[in-house]
Amino acid sequence: MDIILLDSVHKLGDRGQTVKVKPGYARNYLFPRNLALPATDGNKRLFQESVRSLHKRDIEAAQQARDRAAKLGELSVSISVQVGDEDKMYGSVTSIDIVRKLKEQGHEIDRREVLLNEPIKALGEYSVDCACTAR
């Protein structure tokens, strides 16, 4: 089945592309989430007309993400953990712990946006990146 992507879909394509997918995937996943439309002539024309509004939406979303990233870039959190002999931590600090502390400070962030390669297992100061998206 040929479809037009209304939004970028990981490992499938970018917005505006016409791709071939299995009918069940389109019907059960892409269509209900408004990620795609069937690739009919009418839908192709409709999509071309809506490209301008989508472009404007993307610019606004990018600006919101930049503003949010700037705001989050200035934040600092301290997480208390139990330590044993020789300052050895019990457990580790994960993205969930960081998100919990940020929520206590009044900042709403999803745990998937906190980019930790692996949990923090040693004492010290760490800089953590954020995959900030517009909300």
CYANA upper distance limits for C-alpha pairs under 8 A (distance plus 0.5 A):
  1 MET  CA     20 LYS  CA      5.82
  1 MET  CA     21 VAL  CA      5.90
  1 MET  CA     22 LYS  CA      6.38
  1 MET  CA     23 PRO  CA      6.13
  1 MET  CA     38 PRO  CA      8.31
  2 ASP  CA     18 THR  CA      7.03
  2 ASP  CA     19 VAL  CA      6.07
  2 ASP  CA     20 LYS  CA      4.90
  2 ASP  CA     21 VAL  CA      6.92
  2 ASP  CA     38 PRO  CA      6.83
  2 ASP  CA     39 ALA  CA      5.89
  3 ILE  CA     18 THR  CA      5.98
  3 ILE  CA     19 VAL  CA      6.08
  3 ILE  CA     20 LYS  CA      6.81
  3 ILE  CA     21 VAL  CA      7.83
  3 ILE  CA     26 ALA  CA      8.30
  3 ILE  CA     36 ALA  CA      6.72
  3 ILE  CA     37 LEU  CA      6.01
  3 ILE  CA     38 PRO  CA      4.92
  3 ILE  CA     39 ALA  CA      4.95
  4 ILE  CA     15 ARG  CA      8.29
  4 ILE  CA     16 GLY  CA      6.54
  4 ILE  CA     17 GLN  CA      6.25
  4 ILE  CA     18 THR  CA      5.01
  4 ILE  CA     19 VAL  CA      7.09
  4 ILE  CA     36 ALA  CA      5.88
  4 ILE  CA     37 LEU  CA      5.74
  4 ILE  CA     38 PRO  CA      6.67
  4 ILE  CA     39 ALA  CA      5.87
  4 ILE  CA     44 LYS  CA      8.02
  5 LEU  CA      9 VAL  CA      8.23
  5 LEU  CA     13 GLY  CA      7.87
  5 LEU  CA     14 ASP  CA      7.29
  5 LEU  CA     15 ARG  CA      5.48
  5 LEU  CA     16 GLY  CA      5.80
  5 LEU  CA     17 GLN  CA      6.16
  5 LEU  CA     18 THR  CA      6.97
  5 LEU  CA     19 VAL  CA      8.10
  5 LEU  CA     35 LEU  CA      6.40
  5 LEU  CA     36 ALA  CA      4.83
  5 LEU  CA     37 LEU  CA      7.15
  6 LEU  CA     15 ARG  CA      5.62
  6 LEU  CA     16 GLY  CA      6.61
  6 LEU  CA     34 ASN  CA      7.60
  6 LEU  CA     35 LEU  CA      5.49
  6 LEU  CA     36 ALA  CA      5.42
  6 LEU  CA     37 LEU  CA      7.63
  6 LEU  CA     47 PHE  CA      8.49
  7 ASP  CA     14 ASP  CA      6.94
  7 ASP  CA     15 ARG  CA      4.87
  7 ASP  CA     16 GLY  CA      7.95
  7 ASP  CA     35 LEU  CA      5.88
  7 ASP  CA     36 ALA  CA      7.70
  8 SER  CA     12 LEU  CA      8.26
  8 SER  CA     13 GLY  CA      6.31
  8 SER  CA     14 ASP  CA      4.57
  8 SER  CA     15 ARG  CA      5.24
  8 SER  CA     35 LEU  CA      8.27
  9 VAL  CA     13 GLY  CA      6.07
  9 VAL  CA     14 ASP  CA      6.84
  9 VAL  CA     15 ARG  CA      8.34
  9 VAL  CA     35 LEU  CA      8.13
 12 LEU  CA     19 VAL  CA      8.24
 13 GLY  CA     17 GLN  CA      6.99
 13 GLY  CA     19 VAL  CA      8.01
 16 GLY  CA     47 PHE  CA      8.20
 18 THR  CA     39 ALA  CA      7.49
 21 VAL  CA     25 TYR  CA      7.29
 21 VAL  CA     26 ALA  CA      7.19
 22 LYS  CA     26 ALA  CA      7.02
 23 PRO  CA     27 ARG  CA      6.46
 24 GLY  CA     28 ASN  CA      6.19
 24 GLY  CA     29 TYR  CA      8.34
 25 TYR  CA     29 TYR  CA      5.93
 25 TYR  CA     30 LEU  CA      7.10
 26 ALA  CA     30 LEU  CA      5.24
 26 ALA  CA     31 PHE  CA      6.26
 26 ALA  CA     36 ALA  CA      8.05
 27 ARG  CA     31 PHE  CA      6.01
 27 ARG  CA     32 PRO  CA      7.68
 28 ASN  CA     32 PRO  CA      7.06
 29 TYR  CA     33 ARG  CA      6.91
 30 LEU  CA     34 ASN  CA      6.71
 30 LEU  CA     35 LEU  CA      5.50
 30 LEU  CA     36 ALA  CA      6.02
 31 PHE  CA     35 LEU  CA      6.57
 31 PHE  CA     36 ALA  CA      6.07
 31 PHE  CA     37 LEU  CA      7.02
 37 LEU  CA     43 ASN  CA      7.44
 38 PRO  CA     43 ASN  CA      7.50
 39 ALA  CA     43 ASN  CA      6.71
 39 ALA  CA     44 LYS  CA      6.87
 40 THR  CA     44 LYS  CA      6.65
 41 ASP  CA     45 ARG  CA      6.89
 42 GLY  CA     46 LEU  CA      6.67
 43 ASN  CA     47 PHE  CA      6.45
 44 LYS  CA     48 GLN  CA      6.76
 45 ARG  CA     49 GLU  CA      6.86
 46 LEU  CA     50 SER  CA      6.86
 47 PHE  CA     51 VAL  CA      6.74
 50 SER  CA     54 LEU  CA      6.76
 51 VAL  CA     55 HIS  CA      6.55
 52 ARG  CA     56 LYS  CA      6.77
 53 SER  CA     57 ARG  CA      6.67
 54 LEU  CA     58 ASP  CA      6.64
 55 HIS  CA     59 ILE  CA      6.84
 56 LYS  CA     60 GLU  CA      6.85
 57 ARG  CA     61 ALA  CA      6.58
 58 ASP  CA     62 ALA  CA      6.54
 59 ILE  CA     63 GLN  CA      6.77
 60 GLU  CA     64 GLN  CA      6.73
 61 ALA  CA     65 ALA  CA      6.62
 61 ALA  CA    133 THR  CA      8.29
 61 ALA  CA    134 ALA  CA      5.82
 62 ALA  CA     66 ARG  CA      6.68
 62 ALA  CA    133 THR  CA      8.35
 62 ALA  CA    134 ALA  CA      7.41
 63 GLN  CA     67 ASP  CA      6.69
 64 GLN  CA     68 ARG  CA      6.54
 64 GLN  CA    133 THR  CA      8.31
 64 GLN  CA    134 ALA  CA      5.87
 64 GLN  CA    135 ARG  CA      8.30
 65 ALA  CA     69 ALA  CA      6.47
 65 ALA  CA    132 CYS  CA      6.28
 65 ALA  CA    133 THR  CA      5.47
 65 ALA  CA    134 ALA  CA      5.09
 65 ALA  CA    135 ARG  CA      8.42
 66 ARG  CA     70 ALA  CA      6.64
 66 ARG  CA    132 CYS  CA      8.31
 67 ASP  CA     71 LYS  CA      6.76
 68 ARG  CA     72 LEU  CA      6.59
 68 ARG  CA    132 CYS  CA      7.24
 68 ARG  CA    133 THR  CA      8.32
 68 ARG  CA    134 ALA  CA      7.98
 69 ALA  CA     73 GLY  CA      6.29
 69 ALA  CA    130 CYS  CA      7.92
 69 ALA  CA    132 CYS  CA      6.22
 70 ALA  CA     74 GLU  CA      7.27
 71 LYS  CA     75 LEU  CA      7.71
 72 LEU  CA    130 CYS  CA      8.49
 77 VAL  CA     98 ILE  CA      8.05
 77 VAL  CA    101 LYS  CA      7.20
 77 VAL  CA    102 LEU  CA      7.65
 78 SER  CA    101 LYS  CA      8.49
 79 ILE  CA     93 VAL  CA      8.47
 79 ILE  CA     97 ASP  CA      8.34
 79 ILE  CA     98 ILE  CA      8.24
 79 ILE  CA    101 LYS  CA      7.96
 81 VAL  CA     89 MET  CA      7.42
 81 VAL  CA     90 TYR  CA      7.84
 82 GLN  CA     89 MET  CA      6.57
 82 GLN  CA     90 TYR  CA      6.30
 83 VAL  CA     87 ASP  CA      5.86
 83 VAL  CA     88 LYS  CA      5.73
 83 VAL  CA     89 MET  CA      4.87
 83 VAL  CA     90 TYR  CA      6.23
 84 GLY  CA     88 LYS  CA      5.61
 84 GLY  CA     89 MET  CA      6.81
 84 GLY  CA     90 TYR  CA      7.56
 87 ASP  CA    123 LEU  CA      7.77
 88 LYS  CA    122 ALA  CA      7.48
 88 LYS  CA    123 LEU  CA      8.30
 89 MET  CA    121 LYS  CA      6.93
 89 MET  CA    122 ALA  CA      6.75
 89 MET  CA    123 LEU  CA      7.64
 91 GLY  CA    121 LYS  CA      7.48
 92 SER  CA    119 PRO  CA      6.43
 92 SER  CA    120 ILE  CA      5.94
 92 SER  CA    121 LYS  CA      5.22
 92 SER  CA    122 ALA  CA      8.22
 93 VAL  CA     97 ASP  CA      6.55
 93 VAL  CA     98 ILE  CA      8.00
 93 VAL  CA    119 PRO  CA      6.11
 93 VAL  CA    120 ILE  CA      5.45
 93 VAL  CA    121 LYS  CA      7.12
 94 THR  CA     98 ILE  CA      7.09
 94 THR  CA    116 LEU  CA      8.18
 94 THR  CA    118 GLU  CA      8.34
 94 THR  CA    119 PRO  CA      5.39
 94 THR  CA    120 ILE  CA      7.02
 95 SER  CA     99 VAL  CA      6.62
 95 SER  CA    111 ARG  CA      6.30
 95 SER  CA    112 ARG  CA      8.32
 95 SER  CA    114 VAL  CA      6.33
 95 SER  CA    115 LEU  CA      8.07
 95 SER  CA    116 LEU  CA      7.21
 95 SER  CA    119 PRO  CA      8.00
 96 ILE  CA    100 ARG  CA      6.61
 96 ILE  CA    111 ARG  CA      6.30
 97 ASP  CA    101 LYS  CA      6.86
 98 ILE  CA    102 LEU  CA      6.75
 98 ILE  CA    114 VAL  CA      8.45
 99 VAL  CA    103 LYS  CA      6.62
 99 VAL  CA    109 ILE  CA      6.95
 99 VAL  CA    110 ASP  CA      7.52
 99 VAL  CA    111 ARG  CA      6.43
 99 VAL  CA    114 VAL  CA      8.24
100 ARG  CA    104 GLU  CA      6.86
101 LYS  CA    105 GLN  CA      7.01
102 LEU  CA    106 GLY  CA      6.91
102 LEU  CA    107 HIS  CA      5.81
102 LEU  CA    108 GLU  CA      7.59
102 LEU  CA    109 ILE  CA      8.06
103 LYS  CA    107 HIS  CA      5.48
103 LYS  CA    108 GLU  CA      6.23
103 LYS  CA    109 ILE  CA      8.03
109 ILE  CA    113 GLU  CA      7.49
110 ASP  CA    114 VAL  CA      7.86
112 ARG  CA    131 ALA  CA      8.49
113 GLU  CA    130 CYS  CA      5.87
113 GLU  CA    131 ALA  CA      5.17
113 GLU  CA    132 CYS  CA      6.66
113 GLU  CA    133 THR  CA      8.46
114 VAL  CA    128 VAL  CA      7.62
114 VAL  CA    129 ASP  CA      6.81
114 VAL  CA    130 CYS  CA      5.29
114 VAL  CA    131 ALA  CA      6.96
115 LEU  CA    128 VAL  CA      6.99
115 LEU  CA    129 ASP  CA      5.78
115 LEU  CA    130 CYS  CA      6.04
115 LEU  CA    131 ALA  CA      7.20
116 LEU  CA    128 VAL  CA      7.16
116 LEU  CA    129 ASP  CA      7.90
